[in-house]
Every structure is written in structure tokens, then in C-alpha cells.
Amino acid sequence: MKTMSCLSSNFKFVFLASTVIWITVMSSSLAAVDASNVTTIGTGSVTYDRRSLIINGQRKLLISASIHYPRSVPAMWPGLVRLAKEGGVDVIETYVFWNGHEPSPGNYYFGGRFDLVKFCKIVQQAGMYMILRIGPFVAAEWNFGGLPVWLHYVPGTTFRTDSEPFKYHMQKFMTYTVNLMKRERLFASQGGPIILSQVENEYGYYENAYGEGGKRYALWAAKMALSQNTGVPWIMCQQYDAPDPVIDTCNSFYCDQFKPISPNKPKIWTENWPGWFKTFGARDPHRPAEDVAYSVARFFQKGGSVQNYYMYHGGTNFGRTAGGPFITTSYDYDAPIDEYGLPRFPKWGHLKELHKVIKSCEHALLNNDPTLHSLGPLQEADVYEDASGACAAFLANMDDKNDKVVQFRHVSYHLPAWSVSILPDCKNVAFNTAKVGCQTSIVNMAPIDLHPTASSPKRDIKSLQWEVFKETAGVWGVADFTKNGFVDHINTTKDATDYLWYTTSIFVQAEEDFLRNRGTAMLFVESKGHAMHVFINKKLQASASGNGTVPQFKFGTPISLKAGKNEIALLSMTVGLQTAGAFYEWIGAGPTSVKVAGFKTGTVDLTASAWTCKIGLQGEHLRIQKSYNLKSKIWAPTSQPPKQQPLTWYKAVVDAPPGNEPVALDMIHMGKGMAWLNGQEIGRYWPRRTSKYENCVTHCDYRGKFNPDKCVTGCGQPTQRWYHVPRSWFKPSGNVLIIFEETGGDPSQIRFSMRKVSGACGHLSVDHPSFDVKNLQGSEIENDKNRPTLRLKCPTSTNISSVKFASFGNPNGTCGSYMLGDCHDQNSAALVEKVCLNQNECALEMSSANFNMQLCPSTVKKLAVEVNCS
């Protein structure tokens, strides 16, 4: 038996100066493309008409996946690309990150995580296409939206408008990148994988704020891109005035109703968000697999031709690359491939099934116009059919509450609420977006020994040799400058560091009441953002911060002062720079007001006082986090790392964790700071908790339109506890872990953990679509009918070690909490054990040969299974 498995027109050229422009000659109806009518550029061609991209003379319906090369490491790239291809993806999409590639004017870097050429060639070797979104503005929750901070300080520069300095540097970088791709023959016109390029990014949201300068800039950006002569079409997403022949595209949770500006351009979805990003202190958003699949099916139902998941693998914001501000170091995005490179079941598997079915409809979809049929008030069918017999139908139920039974071509079809059924032969349902047949993997973070000894058998690092370096609270070394009033934090540091010290002093008379009564004064601070620690006479007195919604903050805190001179030192911090918005580069940070209350003479306003500033930390200046400076004499050995000590650097030498599972650093017992391994930047850590009083869900209802606040978890929990450390950064032994802790924590409680799949769950109903899309003709349909199969698979080198739950009937609950219903086949567990035990994977066919199909005749029966892997 065969079942689906979710496991692992004419064109001419018009030459205007050096610009090649595609002009589509449209006909009134779609027809198969004659390759002889498509002009070839170099060794390949990419053109388009109103229905699709046409690659080497063939219409293409494309599934694309965003994987950002610097958000993983080169050692991960082949596996990520391979997993995307296995998931039914045709195209890998990425931004190009200008500030990573040009850290200073004219100095280019394309190595390490920023080796764009290597990434493109890995995609090419996998036999996949690429969409290169050069931008070079990217937003992407990336620091400063991907634009280099130095560009803001080029005289006369305003970002993303008709500003000559900005346009000069933008074109220079764009040209450098395009020429690099050309030299490596990576454009499809040269036989390479890049089939589309993007200029700018979501500029339509902000263009009006820039007035006529914005309109001129958008037109200039398009013309500049076309002048690069890449031989492939250019796109502009969310650009409502994209000039011909640039294709305007859609970014949203749903793009089925999107229509390009011109009827001669294909319908392209550049960003389908299968999840959402996180900010420190906020809840954890999730988008159900059923809703993602619904959005994709509706897009292709309504004439879509290219759909890209943003993100398919989110990855990690290593170092200080996270923007926002307050974007977490994790950029997991609830994506089909998780931050660590593992497929996220059931999302990855459910979408894999969807891709397979949609691809089976490719010929009918791309060579016919749809016929719309009403099936009810909120139900409809789109049918793609031609005289050759090709036929594909999409039946949609847009009711977000009620299941419906509809009549289509004299046959009844059950449509769950908010779902689409796909009929590749216009008869048989091969896939329904609301019916998830794939397993759910049980994933946990297992703590591991870093350096086990007989005296320390627990999985911790208490036995390690630690060294420490203590920062001075306030100005260290020679001050950078003194100024009356506050300077802007970002303008001062130019983002060379997160940290900027502001120090001043205040004299207190011994007769003050708060001293005589052993009381406290009150300090009141206002800041443009993002976070701050307050030190009085070298002691930490308070911390405060904004959040991902409002970076500005103000607070009042009691402070302990002494008679005489008192030093007030404010450590101001950025937590990633602004990533988007009109004129966003002008948004500042740092304190704006400081007052001390409680004196006999009233409140003392220190805002205009003389403030002495020092940029960065002493440890940063000494570069003690770098591997070549690890034997510096500034490190002091200690038998036990001090606890709850602010402004402290910690160093320990660890062995590589055993095995090959992904590794993370567990920082639940630390405060806030940064971490490195062997000089590589793990990133900012901050196990900041969200409010336990916010609304979180235990079960997400997929029905109805999604928004980032709909399905959130993690109330009262740290937004991010674990921090990805790529396996390729480890040596077998002698790995140097360095932590900078701002506020105080317990470094002896730091753990490495492995991300492990410890089990799998699955549930499937007897009416689940089970047709092999390759065999939707003839008698084989009858053989396949009513025989859906539940497949379970453990990770490589592990097997199904035990069956935790098994029931055929009407079991209740979800993965991890299944319960028997009042209808249960007593032989369920024995059958599952017989088929699955000690196997890496198994298939449980729901047939009368295996289960009592006569059981509870009025019940739509289903099978639920949970197994352990080891």
C-alpha cells in the first residue's frame, strides 16, 4: 500500500541605456510555454508572465524557505538546506546583511558566518534555486535593520530617501555584491541558482513619511537595481508603486487576496510568517501548523505561484546582531526547522505533505484559469481544469467556528472549520489543512556533564577551575570626556559596545534627615532606553529597562548615601538598535533626567550637572573574551566562582559535550550579560521573565486569523533560558567559556544542555486523507481508501524503546497527555508494541487487519500513540 509520509507567454527585451527590462506580451488565456519563445540570457533564463515565473522555458510553481546564513554557522548550512529540500522546498531565500559585510567604509568581509558565496554554492549543489534579497535594508529584527551604523555618521545622510550620500553607499554595496555573485556565476542567467533578486524591503509602509523624496528614492532604487544587469527579475516587497518591470510582492500572515499592481505580473508571497519573533521579557508566540497550511493552500488556490516561508529556519542572533531593540538571541521564530537545526514536528511534516500535494497540481494550476464555485456563505471551490483532463480543485471553508458538509460535483465533502481540502483529481481529497497526520516530536533540553569527576557526579560545572576579572563600577582608566548634561548613548558609542558609563557626584551634609534617621534618599531616572544599572559608591543599587514595545523607561529607587561626596554611576545599555520605521536611525538611547529627592532643601536635579563618560567596559577594551588573550595576568584564579557579584567576568575551561546533538548554554541562574566560547560570540543572555499575570494558552485553537498575541505561552517564565552554542565551535577539549555578568548570578549553576528528541506522539482519524497523489486514478484509489497510516520515527541511532500510550477508539487529550476514551480497542498497545518496539521507525496502518474497525460504529475512530526513544 502507498501512503504519504511526512517524516524526514512571449517576451521581448527593451534596452534603455544599460538597463534590461522584461516586457510581458499577454494573451487572454494561459497556455503552455513554448521554450523557443523565451529569450535565453547566458546559459539560463528567468522570465515571467501574469501566472508564474518561467525558468528555462518551464512554468514553475515554487515553494521557498528563508534561511539566513549568518544566523547559523557554515557547518550547519548543508544540513539545513538538505532538510528544507526533504520538506518539499524548491528555493532558499536569504537577505544580504550589509552591516555584516561592510563593517567600515570600503572594508568588505565575506567569511565565516557571512560567507555568502559558500552558502549560495551549497544551495546550488543541492539542486535548488535561490532568491537573493540584497536590500540592502533588511529590517529582519537585525541590528539597525542591516544598515551599517557608520553610514548614519556620513555627513548629509538620511536613510532610505533621496539622500545622495545614502544612495552613493547603497549603490556601491549593491554593485559590489552583484559583481561578487557574477564572478562566481551564481545568477540563473549564468547557470547559477539565483532566480530573483530584491531591492529595498517593505518600503511601502514608510514611503509617504518621506514625502516626494521617498517617491524619488523608490523609483531610483528600482532603476539602480535594473541597471545591475543580473539577467533575472527584480522584486520589491510591500511596494505599492513598484515600477515596471519590477514585481511587487506580498508580506503577511495571509496573502490569498493580494494582487500585484500590474495584471501582467505573477502573484508572489515573499514573507509568510509561520511564527513570530520574541523580545526579552515577553511571551513566546506560536502559530499552529493547521493555520500555516491553510494560508499556503489559500494562496495557491487564489492564483499564487511563489510562496516563501519567513522563516523556515530562524536560527540565532549571535553576538550583538539582534536588533529590535530587545529582540532575543534566539530567532527560532517557531519555524518548521528549529533554532538548532531540527525539524519541528508536526509543522515541518504537515507542510511537507502539503507541498507534495500542491506540487502534484502544478500543471493544472499554472496552465489554466480558475473557475470559482460557491459552496455556501463562507465556503467556495476554485477549480483548475483543461481539455486534456488535468483537473485540480481547492475546497475552502472560511468559517472560523463551524465544520461544514458541502456538495461538490454531486459528492459530499466534510470541511473542518478554517480549512482547505485539496483534490488533485477534482474527486479525491489528498490533503486537508486542518487534519494533521504527522507525528509530534517530544523535545527536551537535557543537562550534560561538562567535566565530570568522582567528587562531582552531578551534571554541573562546580568542579571546574574558574578565573575571574572584576570591572570597576564607573569610569575606569582615563575618562573619555566630561560634559554638562547628557549625551546620547548611541551617538557616543556608535554601537561599538552595548555599554556607556555616565558618572557624577553629589555632596551630602551630615545633618540630612535621611542620614540621621538611617533612611534613604530617592533617585529618579528617565531614559530613552534601553536598560540601566545604578551604582552608588561602587555598589549596585537598582536596575531598570524598557521593553520591546516601549524602549523608554523611568523609575524611582531608594539609594543609600553617606555624608560627604557620593559617586553616582549609571551604566547605560543598548539591547540591539532599532530595526525599522521612518527615520529610525535618529532614535536615540540613554538617560535624559536624573534627580535625587529627600534633601531638606528639596529635590536636587542632576540632569545638567557635569557627567563624565567612559565608552565600554574595561574587559572589552582589554579584549579578554578573545582566545589570544586568555592567559592574560588580569585573570585571578578562584576555587569557587563568586556568586551574586555584578560587573564580573568569568572564565572556565570545559570539554566538548559528548554525542552529536545540538548544544545550548542554560543561563537560568544568571542575571544579564554576554557569553563567548573559544572567542566566538554566543550572544546576549537575559533570562528575563514575563509577567505571570498575562494571558497564555495551554491549547491553541488554530481556527480564525492569526496574530502574534493569539497563541502565546511562557507566562511567568524566562523568555529565553537556553542559548545555542554550535557544535562546530567546540574542540575535543580545552574549550574556553567566558561569561560577562552585569548584575550577579551563580555561575556554578551554569549548564550545557543537549537538545534531544526523547519521544514521539501521533494521532490520526480513520477519515484522514490517505491517497498517494501519484496514484489518483484507477482501482488503486479504492484500495487506499479508509486506510490512513500513522508513522512514528525516532532520531538516527535511537529506537522506539517503549510505548507510553496507545489507543484505537476515541482517545482524548494531546501529545503528552493522552487519555482513554469510552471507546477503546484493548489490543491497541500490544499491536503497537509488536510493530514498533525496538524499531527506528514504524508504520501503523488503520485497517481491520490491525484494529477492531467495528468498534463503536457511531464514532469517528482515531488512533493515538506516544512512544519513547532511546
N, C-alpha and C positions, 0 to 999 in steps of 0.2 A: 504494500500500500504506500502511496506517496502523500506526504503532508508537508506543509510549510514549516520551516524551523526558524525560530528567532534567535537561536544560540549562535555562540560565537560567529518662388517668385523670381524675377530677373533683377540684376543690379548693374549699375554703371558707376564709374568714378568721375567726379568733377574735381579738377585740380585748381585750387585757389592758392596762389603763391606756392608755399611748401606744404600746404595742408591737404591731406587726402580726406575727402568727405564721401560717405556712403549715401546714396540716394536710392530709396526703395521704389521700384516700379510695381504698384499694386494691381492686382486683379480683383474682381468682385468675389471670387471664391478661392478657397485654398486648393492647392494641387501639390502633388509630389514634386520635389525639387529635381530638376534636370541638372546634373553636375556640370554639363557643358555650358550652362548659362551662368555659372558662378565664376567670377574672375578670381584667379589664384594669386595670392601675394607670396612671393618666395616659394617655400615648399608646402605651404598650407594656407587655408583661407578661413576667416570667420566673418560672416555677414549676418544679416537679419532681415526679416520682414515682420509683418504685424503679428505673426503667430509664434515665431521662435527664433533662436539663433540657428544658423546654418553653418555647420563645420565641415569643411571639405565636401560640400555639396549635400550633406545629410542634415535633415532637421533633427534637432536634439531637444529632448526633454531632460532637464538636468536637476539633480539633487546635489546641493553644495553644503559644505561644512566649514565653519570658521575654526581655524586652529592658528593661534598667534605664536609664531616661532619664538619670541623672547619670553613667552610665558611658560615655556617648558625648556628642556635642555636638549642639545643635539642627540644625545644618546636615546632620548625618548621619541624623537621625530619619526623614525621608521615604524615603530610600533603603533604610534597614534595614527599615522597615515594608513597603515595596514588595517587597523581596526575600523577606521572610517570606511574604507573600501569594502570590508566584510559586512558593514552595516548598510550597504546599498548606496553609498555615496559615490558620485562621479567626479566632483570638483572639490578642491581645497581652496578656501578663501582666507586671505590674511590682509591686515593693514601693513603699511610700512611705517616704522616708528622713527620719525625724523630725529627726535632728541636723543635716541639711542645710537643713531648712525652719524650724527654730526655734533659731538659734544662741545666743540668750539668751532668758530667760523673757519671753514675750509679744511678742517681735520676730520676725515671720514673713518668710520670703524664698521667693518662688516665681518667681524669674527665672533667666536664663541656663540652665545645665545642669539647674537644678531647676524649670524651668517646666513643671510637671505638667499644667496646663490645655492648654498648647500641644501637648504630647505626646499627650494624650488626643484632641485635635481632629484631629491628623494621623492617628491610628488611625481615627477616625470618618470622615474624608474618604476613607480607603482602603476603606470599606465593611466594616470588621472590628469584631469585638467586643473587649471588654476585661475582664480580671479584675484588680481593684484590691486588692492585699494591703496594707491600711493598717497592720496590725500593732497598734501601731506598732513593737514589737520585730521585727527582721527577721533577725538573725544575718547571713547572706549574705556572710561574710568581710569585712564592712563595719565600719569603726571603731566600737568599743563596741556592736556589734550594732544600730546605728542609733539608739540612745537618746542624748540629749544628755548630755554629761559634767556640765553644771551641775546636772542633776537629782540626781546622786549626792550633791551637797552641800546639797540642801534638807533641813533638819533632820527627822529621823524617817523618812527614805525608805529603803525596801528595795525593790529592783526585783522586779517580777513576782510579787508575793504580795499578801496582804490588808493592804496598807500604804496608809493614807489619803492621804498626800501623793503617792505614786506614782499612785494611782488618780485623784486630782484632776487631775494634769497630763496623764495619759494620756487621760482623757475630754475634757479641754479641747482637746488637739491633735486627737483623733479627730473631735470635733464641728466644729472649725474646718475640717478637711479635707473632711468630708462636706458641710458647708454651702457650701464653695467649689465642690465638684462640682455641688451642687444649683443654685447660682446660674448656673452655666454650662450647666445642663440636660444633664448628662453621664451620668446613670443611665438605664438602659434604660426604667425607668418614666416617664421624661421624654422618651423618644425618643432617648436617648444611647446610647453603646456599652457602658457598664459593665453586665455581666450578673451578676457575682458580686463580693462583697467579702469580705475576710478580716480577722478579728480574731485577735490573738496569732499565734504561729508556733512550731510544734513544741514546745509547752509540755508535752505528754505525756511527753517524755523526762525532764523535771526536776520535774514536779508533786509527786511523792512526797517529794522532798528538802525541800519547804516545808511538809509535813505538812498539817494541816487548813486552814492559811492558804492553801496552794496550791489546795486544792479550792474554797474560798470564792472565791478570786480568779478561777479559771477560769469558775465559774458567773456571777460578777459581770461578767466581760469579755463573755461571750455576751449577757447581758441588756442591758448597756450598748450593745452593737453593735445589737441588735434595736431598741432604743429610738430609734435614729437615723432610723428610718422611710425607708429608702432606696428601698423598693419592689422590691428584688432580694434573693435569698437570701444568707445569710452562710455562710462556711465556716471551719473550724478544722482545720489540717493536723496530723497526728500527735497528735490529741487524743482520748484513749480514753474520755473521759466527756463529750463534747460534748452539751449538752442540746438537745432538740427546740426549734425546727425547724432548728437549725444543722447543717450537713452536715460530718461528719468525713471527712477525705481522707488520701491516702497520699503519702509522700515516700520514694523508694528507687530503687535501680537496677532493681528488678523489683517490680511491684505486681499481677501477674495473680492472685495468691492473696488479695489484700486484699478484705475485706468490711466495709462500713460497719456501725456499731453497730446501726442500725435497718434492718430489711429494706425499709423504705419510702423509703430514700434511695438516690440513684444512686451509682455507683462512679466516683469522681473521683481522678485522679492529678495532684497539684499539682506534684510535682517528679520528673521523670525525668531523671537526671543523664547527659547524653551525653558527659561527660568529667569533669574534676575540676580543682580549683584548684591553684596552685603556691605554694610558700613559698621564700624566698631560701635558697639552698644545697641545695635538694632536687631530685630528679629531675623530669622532665617527663612527666606521666601522659597516656595516650591511651586512648580507648575505641573499639574498632573499629565501623565503620558497620554491619557484619553483626549485632553483638550489640545495638546500639541498636534496629535494626529488629526483631530477634527479640523484645525486651522489649515494644515497642509492639504488635506483632502478637499476642503472647500476652495482653496486657491487653485488647484488643478481642475476642479470641477468648473470653475468660472474662467477658464482660459489661461491660467498661468503656465509659464514654460520653464522658468528657472527659479528655484527656491533655495535659499541659503539659511542654515541654522546659525544664529549668532547667540550663544556659542555652541559648537558641537563638542569642543574640549576647551574649557575656560582656562585652566592652568593656574599659575601662581604669579603674583606680583612680587617678584624677587626684589630684594634691596629696597630702594626708595622709589620704585616705578609706579606704585599705586597713587592714584590721584583722588579726586572727589571734591573737597577733602573727605577724609575718614574712610575711604574705601579700604576694606580688609586686605591683608596679604594674600589670602585665598581669593581666587577668582573662579571658584568652582562653577558658579552660575547654574547649578542644578542641571548641568548639561548631560547629554547622552553618554559622553565619556567623562569620568570624574576628574578632579584635580590631579589625581595620582596616576591617571592613565588607564584605569579600569573601566570596563563597560558598566554603565549604571542600568541595572535591570529593575523594573521591566521597561524603562523608557527606551534604552538602546534597542532592545529586541522587538518591542512593539513597532517602533519606527522602521526597523529593518523589514518587518513583514509588510508594512505599508508601502515602502519603497519598491519592493518586489512586485506588488500588485499594480501600483501605478505604472511601473515600467512595462508591465505586460499590456497596458493600454496605450502605449506611446504612439503607435501608428495611427490608431483611431483618433486620438486626441489632437495630434499635430496636423492631420490631413483632412479634417472635417470641422465645420462649424456646428456648434451645439444646437439642439432643439430643446427648449425649456417646456416642461410639463408640470402643471400644478397638481400636487397630490393632497392638498389640504391647506388650511390657513397659514401654517408655518412649515409646510412640507413641500418639497419640489424635487424634480428629477431633471438632470441635464444629460442628454443622450447624444453621443457622437457616433455617427453611422454613415457608411457609404455603400455604394452599389456592389463593392467587392465582397461584402458580407462582414467586414470589420465593424464591430459594434461594442461600445463601452458606455455604461451608464453609472451615474452617481445619484443615489437617492439620499436626500438630506432631510433630517428632522431638526429644525432650528428652535423648536420648543425647548426651553431650558428646564422644564419641570416634568413633562409627561412623555412617556413612551407612546408610540402610535403604531397602528397597523395600517398600511397603505396598500392600495391596489395599483400595480404597475404591469401593464400588458397582460391583464387578466390573471395575475398571480398576486397573492397576498405576501407582504413582507413586513416583518416586525422591525421597527426602527426605535432603538432606545432614544431617550431624550438627548438632545445636543450631540447628534452623531451623524455620520455619513456611512452608508453601505456602498461598496464598490462592486459592480458587476462587470467584469471584463468581457463577458459574452452577452451582456444585457439580459441574462437569465439567472445566473447563479451568483450568490453573494460569496465573494472570495475574502472579503475583509470588512469588518465594521469597526469604526474608530473607538467605540466605547467598550468593545469586548477585547480585553487584554488576555491573550493566551500564553504569554511568556512568563518565565519564572521571575520571581523577585529574589535577588541575592541578599543574604544576610551578611552585612559587612560590619566589622568592628575594628577598633584600634587596640591592638594587643601590646602591652608594655613588654619590653625586652631588656635583657642584661646588656649593659654596656661594657662592664669589666667585672664579671662575677668572681667572687672569692669565697673560700670556705667560711670566713667570718661574716660575709655579707651575701647570703644566699638569695635574698630578695632581689627583685628586678629593679634596682635603683643604682644611683651613682655615688652613694655616700662614701664608698671606699676609694674613690678616685683621688688623685693628687690635684689639689686646687692651688691656683695662684690668683692674687687679686691686685687691682690697682684702684686707688680711691681718688675720685675727682675732688677738686676744691669747689665748694659752693660759692659762686660768684666769679669775679674776674680772676683768671689765672694768668700768670706771666704778665706781659705788658698789655695794658688796655688798648683796644683798637681806636677808641675815641670817646670824648665826653661831650654831651650836647644838652642844652636846656630843652626839656620836653622829649617826647617820644619820636623816634624814627620808626618808619615802617619795617617790620620784620623781614618781609620778602625782598624789599628793595635793598636791604642791608646785607643779607646773606646771599642773595641771588641764587638761592636754592642749592648752595654748595653743601649745606648741612640742614638738619631739622632744627638746630638749636641756636639760640641767641640769648646771651645774658644781658639783663638790664640791672644795674645796681645803683643805689643811692644810700644816703644815711639820714637819720633823724635823731635829734638830741632830746633826751627826756630828763626833765627835772625830777629830783628825788621826791619832791613834795606832791607829785601827781597822785590822785586818789587811787588809781588802779594799781599803783605800786604799794602804797601804804596799806591798802585793803587786800593785797595779794590777788588782785583781779587781773583782767586783761583789757587791752585796747582792741579796737575792731579795725580791721583792714578791709577796704572796699576797692575792688578792682573791676575795671571794664576793659574788654579786649575785642579786637576784630576777629580773633581766632588764632590758633585752633585749640591749643592747650597750654597749661601753665603750671609750674610748681613754684611755690613761695617758700623762700628760705629767710629766716630771721636769725641773724648772728650765726650763720652756718648751719642752722637746724631747720629741717623740713617742717613747715607749719601747715601747709594746705596745698591741695591740687584741685584744678578745675579745668573744664573743657567745654567746647560746643559739641555739636553732633553733625551727622551727615545731612540734616535738613537745615539747621541753623548753626553755622560755624562760630558766630559771635557768641560771647557769653559775658556775664558779670556775676560777681559773687561777693559775699562778705564772710569774713572768718575772724575769730578771735586770735590774737597773736600775743606772744609773751615778749615783753620789752623789759629792759633793765635801765637803771639810772645811768645817764651819760649817753655816749654815742652808740647807736644801734644801726647795724647794716641791714638793709632790705635788698635782697637779691631775687629777681624774678627770672626764672628760666622759661622763656617763651619757646613754644614748639609749633612747628607745622606738622600736619599729618597728611601730606600729599597736597599738591596745588590744584586749584580749580581746573576742571577739565573742559568746560563748555560754557556757552552763554554769550550774549552780545557784550563786547568789550571786557571779556572775562579776565584778560591779562592785567587789568588795572585793579583787581580785587586784592586788597592787602591783608595783613595779619599783624598781630602783636598788640600790646597794651595801648590804651588810649586815655585811661584815667586811673589814678591811684590816690586814695585818701585814707587817712588814719583818724578815727574818731575815738573820743574818750578823754581828751585833754580838758583841763579846766578852762582853757581859752577857746575851746570848741574844736571843730574838725580841722585837721591840717591837710591841705591839698598839696600833694607832692607832684602833681602832673607836670608842672612847668619847672620843676627842680632840675638840677644838673644830674643827668643819668649817664653813667659810664657803661660802655657796651663792650662785649667780647663775643666774637663770632665763633661758634662751635665749641666743642669740648676739647680738653687737653689731650685726652686719649685719641681723638680724631686727628689732632694736629701731629701727634707722635706716630699715627697710623699703626697703632698696636694691634689692630684687628687683622693686619696683613701678615701673611705667612713668613715673609722675610724678616719680620721684626719680632718674632715670637720669643726670642731669647733675650730680649731687652732687659736690662737691670731694673727697670721700673716695676717689674712684676715681683710681688712678695709672696713666697710660698706660705701655705697655711694648712694645718691638719684638717680643719673643718671650715668650709666657706661661711663667712659671717651671714647671719640672717637679718632681714629687715633693715638693710643698710642702703640708703639712697646713694645715687651717683657712684655706683661701684661696677668695675669691670671684673669679670670672672673668666678664668681660663682653665680648661681641663683637657687631658689627652685621653681619647677613647678609641676602642677598637671598632671596626666596622660591624654593624649588626649582622647576625647570621641570616642565611636564606637569601631569597631574591624578591621578597615582597616589598612594596613601596614603604618608605620610612618617613616618619614625622617626629617633630620635637613637641613634647607635651609640656606646655608652659602654664598649666592651670594654677601653679603655686607661685607664680611670679607676678610682678606688677605691670610695668610697661617699659619697653626698650627695644633693642635690636640684637640680632644674633648672626653669627658667621660660623662656617665650617671650612677649615683649611683656606681661609681668606675669601671664600665665596659668600656672598650676601644672601642669607636666608630671608631676611626682611624684618619689618617692624613686627613686634609681638605686643599684644594688649588684650588679655582675656577679660575684657570689659563686659560686664553683664547687662543684659537688657532688663527692663522692669518686669517683675513677676506679675504685675497687675495689668499688663497689656493683654490683648486678646490673641490667643494662639489656638490652633486646631489640633485635634488628635486624628481626625479623618477629614480629608479634603473632598468636597463634592466637586467633581470635575465639571458639572453642568453649569452653563452660563459663562458669560465673558470673563476672562481672567484679568486681574490686575495684581500688582506686586504685593498688595496687602490682603489678598484673598485667602491664601493658604500658607500661613506663616507658623513656624514652630520656634522653640527655644526660649520661651518666656522665662525670665529668671536665670538663664544660663549664659555663659560667655558666648559672644558672637563667634569668636574663633579661639579654640583651645589648642588645636594641633597645627603645626607649621611644617610644610613639606620640605624635606631635605633629599634632593635627588640622589639615587644610588651611585650615579657616576661621580659624585663629589667625594666619595669615600675612598680611602686607601685601605688595604687589608688591616693595617694597624697604624698607630701614631697619628690619628686624626685629631686636629686641634679645634676644640669647640670654644668659642668666645661669646660671652654674653655681656651686654651693657644694660644694667638695670637702673632705671631712673628713680623709682620710689621705694624699693625694698621688696624682697620676696625671699623665698627659701630655695636657693639653688640646689641644695641636696635632694630636693624633691623633683628636679627636672628628670624627665624620662624620654628615651626614644621609644617610639611605638611603631609597630608594623601594621599596615592596613591589610587585613586578612578577610577573605570570604570564608566564613565558618559554616555556611549552610545555604539552603535554597528552599523557597516555597513556590507553590504554584496552585492555581485553581482554575478550573475550566468547566464550562457547562456543556451539556450534550448538544446544544444547538449552536455551538461555536462554529464559525465558518471553517471548513476543513478542506476546501478544494485546492488541488495543485493547479496554479494558474497556467501551467504548461499543458494541462490536460482537461480543459474545459469544453471538451467535445466528446461525443460518443458515449458508449456504455460505461466508461470508467467513472463518469460522474456518479452514477448510481452506486458503484462500488465504494466510492469515497464518502457518500452521504452518511451523516449521523455517526461518523467515526472520528471525531476530533482526538488529537493525541497531545497529552501533556508531556513535555520534555524537561528534564532536570539535568543540570550539568554542574560539576564541581570544578574548581580551578585545576590547571595542569599539575600533575604529580600528586593530586589528592583524589580520594574516592568517597563515595557515599558510605559513611561509617555506621549510621543508624537512622531509623525512621522515627521522627519525633511525633508526627501526626499523619494519619491517613484516614480519609472517609469519602466513600461514594454515597451520595444521597442528597441531603440538604444541609451540609455543614455551615456554620456561621463564623463570623469574625474575619480577620485579615491576617496577613503573614505575621507570625509570632504570637498570635492569639486566637488561632482556630479553635472552635468548639463543635462537638457533635450536635447535630440537629435531631429532630424526632424521626428522621428517615435515614437509616444508616445500614450499609452493607457490611455485615460482620466480617467478611473475608477481605476487606479493603487493605488492612495492614499487612496481612500475610501475602497478598498479591504484590503489593509494592515492595516488600522485603525480598520476595523471590526475584523480581525483575531488576531491582535497583541496588540491592546491598552489595558492597564491595566493587561497584562499577564507578567509573569516572562520570558516565552519563547514562541515562536510561530514557526510554520512551514508554509511556503508559497509554495504551490505546483504549478508548472508552467504547468497548464493544461487548456484546453478550458473551463472548468467549472469556472475558476477564471479569465482568461485573454483572450483577443481577439487574438487568435493564427493566425487568417487570416490577421492580420495587417502587412503591408509592407512585402509581400510574398518573395521578393528577399533579405531580410535582415535576418541575423542570429540574432534573437532577444535575449535579455537578460533582466534580472530584476536587478535593483539597488535600494537598500533601506538603509536609515540611520535613526536610532531611538535614542531617548534619554532615559536614565534610571534614575529613582529616586525612 
